[in-house]
Each structure stands twice: as C-alpha cells, then as structure tokens.
Amino acid sequence: MSVNEQDMDEQARTPIVPGSPLACALDDFAVPELSAGFAEKVAAAAQARPPATLAPLPKLRRSGGGRGWRLGRRIAIGVTCFGALATAAAATGLIERFDLPVPSPEKVWASIIGKPATPAPVAAPVAVQTPADPAPAGLAPVRIEGPIDTPEELGEAFRRIEEVRQGRIAARRQRIDQRIESEIERRRAAGQRVPTPEEEARLRQRIEEARVRREGARSDRIEARREELLERVEQGEALTRKDIMRPLREDARTPEQREVIERLRRMSPDNRREALRQLPPGQRRELMEAWRQRREERMRAAPDEGKPPATERPAQDMTPPLSASGTPPAASPR
Amino acid sequence: MTASGEISPPAPAADDAALVARMAARDPAALREAIARHAGALGRIAFRMTGDAHEAEDIVQEACLRLWDHAPRLAARHPAGTSAAAALRLSGWLARVVTNLAIDRLRLARRISGEDVPDHADDAPLADARIEADQCGASTRALVLALPDRQRAAIVLTYYEELPNAEAAAAMEMNIKAFESLLHRARAGLRQAFAGQGDAQ
C-alpha cells in the first residue's frame, strides 16, 4: 500500500470534521421544504385508500457483490475447515484406521508426472543393513509357461526349480554367516564378550544341524509332492504352473507382498520391528496373517518338529534372537 | 446539524407506540401528527438521495402511506405498554422505508434512462429555483450525487441526519461492521471527489 493510499485510508476512518472545507461544502446542499399542506394531502390519500390496500414494504437492498462475497467467504471457511479436519485426521492416522487409502505425496507426484513411485519409506533402513545379494538372478522365481504333460518337461521344471532352491539355500547360509560375523564384530566393538573359537564352532554346528533337519523335512515333502505330480503326468494329465508352484507358498504371494517380506528379511530384528510398525495397518495385518498361516501350515505339515523356530514368528513379536553365548540367531528369518 | 435547519428531537418510544396504535385504529390525526414529526427529516433524506424535490416528496408520501397501511401490523407487534413498544423507533422505520424507496427509484431511473445517473450532473432544470441559482449548492449536490446509492445513503443518514452508526445501519438493514465499511468507502469517495473539484477549480 502506498503512502497516499494509507493517508486516504486513515482519512476515511475519521468522520467529516465540522468546519472543515468538506463539511462546509456538504452543508451547502440545501433542501427545499415540503410543499404546503403536505400532511393534509397525505392524510386525505390515506383515508381514500381502500381498507384492503397493503403496499408491500421495500425488500432488503443488497448489492450483488456483497452477497457474492458472503457466499464466497462461507465457501472459503467451509473448505478451510474441511482441509484442517482432513489434515488432522491424516496426521493422527485416523483415516487409515478406517481402511481408507491415503496416497503418499510421492505417489501423487508420480501419478502427475507419470513416473513410478519411489519405494516406500520402510525401505530406508535397508540401505544400511542390506548385505550384498549373492546371486539375485539365481533367486528369481522359475517361470513355467504353458501346460506340462510329459515327464521330461516336468523333470526339466523340477531341475530348474531345484536350482533356484539350492541358490536360495546357499544365499540363506551366506546371510547367516554374515550375521554371525557382524554380531561378533559388533560385540567386539562394544567391548562385550565375544565367543571363543570353540563356542563359535559349536554354534555354527548347531545352526547347521537345525538347517539340515529343516531342509531334510522340506526335501521329503517336496519329493513326495513331485512324485505325486509325476504320477499325474504319467497318467496323461497336463499340469499348469499353478499345479506345480502352488506348494511354494513364497511364490504364491503377490509381488508386492514378496518384495516387502524380502526387505523385512534382510533387516535386523530391531529394524524389522520398527519397519513393521511403520507399515500401514492394512498391510501390516496382511503380513501378520500371512506369517500366521505359514506357521500353521508348517506345524500341520511337520508336527514332529515341535515348536517352529523363533525366526518363523512374526517379527513384531520377536526379541533380538541371541543364543546363550550372545551370538546371532540360529537361523535366518524367513 | 443540517443545512436545511433544525432537527426535530426524536420522539419517545412510548409516544411512537401510542401513535402507531392510534393509526391502527384509523385515526387520521395520528397520521398528521406522525407526518409533522418525521416528514422534515424524511424529506431531507429523500431529497439528498435523489436530488429531486418532486421525487423526494413522492417518496415521503409513499412512506407515510405505507406507515398508515402497516400500522395495524406494527401495533400488533409492538403493543403499547410492553417492552416491545419501547423498542419501536418510528423514525428508524420510516428512514429505512424512505432510503429503500429512494434506492429503488434511483435504480429504476437508471434502468429506464440507460445511463449512470449519479455519475454526472443533472442537466435538466432543477425543481427548486433557489438551488438552481446557487452555483455552490449545485456543485455540492453533484458531489453527493456522484456517490453510489448506498454510500450516498450512508453519508445522508450519518452526516446530514446525524444518526448514530448503529441506527443508520439498522435503517439500511445492514450489520454494523458492514455499514462502517460502507461509510469508510463513502467518506473516501467524498474526499476524493472534493479534492478533484478543488483541483478542477
């Protein structure tokens, strides 16, 4: 606002001072008297009016702009209130509690510019914790296209699946070794007691025994399943990918779920717990349910194995799995 | 204080209620009394709003007739001897009717003529020869008539009729904040036009 406008605004707020030039000019606006006999004329006209006459009073005179401004102000207040409430609800997580999808700013921006959204924020801690993937290509799921109706084709499919399985077993073993070493390093850096070479060897042996026992049971199940499939093919039945891959629960998951689980697997227990806490409630529930189902299936399939390993429990319930000697977990989380 | 003379003191509210009750009973003397009390102020408002003496007299007459017509309803709403009767301000009621009628006539005249009436001096002969002869009065009239209708009404009611802002706002059926805003704009417009006149001279 310029100086002149400010002066004019201040002048407008002050009343017209009597005696000022403007007041003198205004006072020159003389008014003629009403005509003589005006009262009599009006009274006569009033008495002459029929009793039923009732002229309507003039309506409210509002300029259109004023009404528009009032309406606009109400709309603006309404939009502001709604925005404030929506922001507060989003900030307190109220909307997600009702399972209403709330797109993140990244997703909105990605939809505007047409690029894929950046990964979810739960992936942030992975950058620090993720070990190098030993053979990512080898861990890729096996693709089976078209029906399989000959034992040769089925054998080839089994071979490829077995390759992937062995690659995953090797990667898992490597991860376990890395975790053991990193935990020992951590304890050494923190000045805590580290296991002696004998203790470490005993621990590794126990882990290996547990792994062999678990893999053996799993191999038995897979072998039985394969024999069943082979019999079906020999009887002339054509198998689809679904028939073959169905028992592999991991591959039956959605790609998004698989990605999330894979990320969670690579985290330390603390980070995993924190990442789970940060997940949207709906997704967290799905993951927990998947874990629970998996555990039940495992217990049904191998009742003689007893209680499942601690790493099979949902990460939220897990405490940092240290052995009595303070070494890392006996098996990697799956 | 107005240019045309004395301001009649406002009648007590009880008198207004009694007067309306008499008019409701169709007593012409009551109407004459009301005219005697209020017609001067109403004439000033109407004339300063329209700038035409005949038009102003028509407006005042119309307002008085409406008072006559609506007296029974007013009397029923403000029965004598009650607190509602104390709230009745006949001057305010009539000022509101006159202001609205004047704005109606100005808008009608603008629609019929197709021109922006208040923005230029009236070239037609004035109703009152004395004002016509008075060059100074004509320029002042042009100053006031150049204001938009509602701003003009705000100036007429508060400056010329010396109504408090609250009463003037009630006469214009506005809330007090909106009226004060309107009054500020009217004063600013007046000062600007007055400064423009000074520069032109």
Chai-1 contact restraints between the chains, C-beta under 6 A:
chainA,res_idxA,chainB,res_idxB,connection_type,confidence,min_distance_angstrom,max_distance_angstrom,comment,restraint_id
A,M8,B,A188,contact,1.0,0.0,6.0,A-B,restraint_1
A,Q11,B,R191,contact,1.0,0.0,6.0,A-B,restraint_2
A,A12,B,H184,contact,1.0,0.0,6.0,A-B,restraint_3
A,A12,B,R187,contact,1.0,0.0,6.0,A-B,restraint_4
A,A12,B,A188,contact,1.0,0.0,6.0,A-B,restraint_5
A,R13,B,H184,contact,1.0,0.0,6.0,A-B,restraint_6
A,I16,B,Y159,contact,1.0,0.0,6.0,A-B,restraint_7
A,L22,B,F194,contact,1.0,0.0,6.0,A-B,restraint_8
A,A25,B,T140,contact,1.0,0.0,6.0,A-B,restraint_9
A,D27,B,A3,contact,1.0,0.0,6.0,A-B,restraint_10
A,D28,B,C136,contact,1.0,0.0,6.0,A-B,restraint_11
A,D28,B,G137,contact,1.0,0.0,6.0,A-B,restraint_12
A,D28,B,T140,contact,1.0,0.0,6.0,A-B,restraint_13
A,F29,B,A3,contact,1.0,0.0,6.0,A-B,restraint_14
A,F29,B,T140,contact,1.0,0.0,6.0,A-B,restraint_15
A,F29,B,R141,contact,1.0,0.0,6.0,A-B,restraint_16
A,F29,B,V144,contact,1.0,0.0,6.0,A-B,restraint_17
A,A30,B,A3,contact,1.0,0.0,6.0,A-B,restraint_18
A,A30,B,I131,contact,1.0,0.0,6.0,A-B,restraint_19
A,A30,B,G137,contact,1.0,0.0,6.0,A-B,restraint_20
A,V31,B,S4,contact,1.0,0.0,6.0,A-B,restraint_21
A,V31,B,R44,contact,1.0,0.0,6.0,A-B,restraint_22
A,V31,B,F47,contact,1.0,0.0,6.0,A-B,restraint_23
A,P32,B,A53,contact,1.0,0.0,6.0,A-B,restraint_24
A,P32,B,D128,contact,1.0,0.0,6.0,A-B,restraint_25
A,L34,B,A39,contact,1.0,0.0,6.0,A-B,restraint_26
A,L34,B,G43,contact,1.0,0.0,6.0,A-B,restraint_27
A,L34,B,E57,contact,1.0,0.0,6.0,A-B,restraint_28
A,A39,B,R32,contact,1.0,0.0,6.0,A-B,restraint_29
A,A39,B,I35,contact,1.0,0.0,6.0,A-B,restraint_30
A,V42,B,I35,contact,1.0,0.0,6.0,A-B,restraint_31
A,V42,B,Q61,contact,1.0,0.0,6.0,A-B,restraint_32
A,V42,B,C64,contact,1.0,0.0,6.0,A-B,restraint_33
A,A43,B,P28,contact,1.0,0.0,6.0,A-B,restraint_34
A,A43,B,L31,contact,1.0,0.0,6.0,A-B,restraint_35
A,A43,B,R32,contact,1.0,0.0,6.0,A-B,restraint_36
A,A46,B,L31,contact,1.0,0.0,6.0,A-B,restraint_37
A,A46,B,L65,contact,1.0,0.0,6.0,A-B,restraint_38
A,A46,B,W68,contact,1.0,0.0,6.0,A-B,restraint_39
A,Q47,B,P28,contact,1.0,0.0,6.0,A-B,restraint_40
A,L54,B,D69,contact,1.0,0.0,6.0,A-B,restraint_41
A,A55,B,R66,contact,1.0,0.0,6.0,A-B,restraint_42
A,A55,B,D69,contact,1.0,0.0,6.0,A-B,restraint_43
A,P58,B,N100,contact,1.0,0.0,6.0,A-B,restraint_44
A,P58,B,L101,contact,1.0,0.0,6.0,A-B,restraint_45
A,L60,B,E173,contact,1.0,0.0,6.0,A-B,restraint_46
A,R61,B,N100,contact,1.0,0.0,6.0,A-B,restraint_47
A,R61,B,I103,contact,1.0,0.0,6.0,A-B,restraint_48
